[in-house]
Amino acid sequence: MSFIDPPQAEVIQKILRHCGLWQEPASRAPPDTAGLVQDLDFCFSTKQNSHSEPDQAQELTYVDIDTFLATF
């Protein structure tokens, strides 16, 4: 039994290759973001927001972390 302290990724890979247990990570396609953008546009559109004026642009407001945490 032994321990391998991080960061030792190369050592771990070398040991697993020697034992025949190393597997290359499978490549994957990038995530589909086309639907995500539409959903976000729909969620934040002024037509769906009953509390905002129809032609009023929505803006993000900065809140410091202490104020944010105090609201919980």
N, C-alpha and C positions, 0 to 999 in steps of 0.2 A: 504494500500500500504506500502511496506517496501523494503529495500535494504539489500542485503547480500554482504558484502565486501569479496573479495578473500583473502586468500585461504580458502574456506569453503565448499569443495566438500562433506564432510560428512554431513554437515547440509542440503545442497541442496538435497542430496540423501534421507535423513531421511524425509524431507518435502514431496518430490515427492512420496516416498513409502507410507506415511500416506494418501496422496490424491489418491492413486491408479494409479499414473501416471508414476511411475518408470518402465523403460524397461531395462533389461540387454542388454549390447552390444552384437550384434551377432558376433560369431567367424567367421573368414574368413581364407581361405587358403593362404599360402604364395604366393607371386607373381611368375610367371613363368619367370625364368631368362635364360633358355636354349637358346632361340632365341636371347636374348640381347647380350650374350657373342659372338655368331656367328656374329651378326651384327657389333659389335665393332671390332672384329678381321678383318672383311672384310673392314671396313672403314679405319683402320690403317695399313693394309697390305702394303708392299712395292710395290706390283704389282699395286695397285690402286693409289699410290702416284707418280705422274709423276715428282715431283721436288726432289725426293730423289734417291740416288743410289740403284740399285737392292739388293745388299747385305749389305747395311748400316743399322745398328740398329738405331731406332728412340729413342730419349731420351727427357724427360721433362726438361725444363729449369726454374729455379727459377727466378721470377721477383718480386721485392718488391712492395708493394701496391701503393706507391707514383708514381713509374714509370708506373705501370699499369693504374692508374687513369689519368695520364697525357696524355695517348694515346687517350682518348675520346674527 
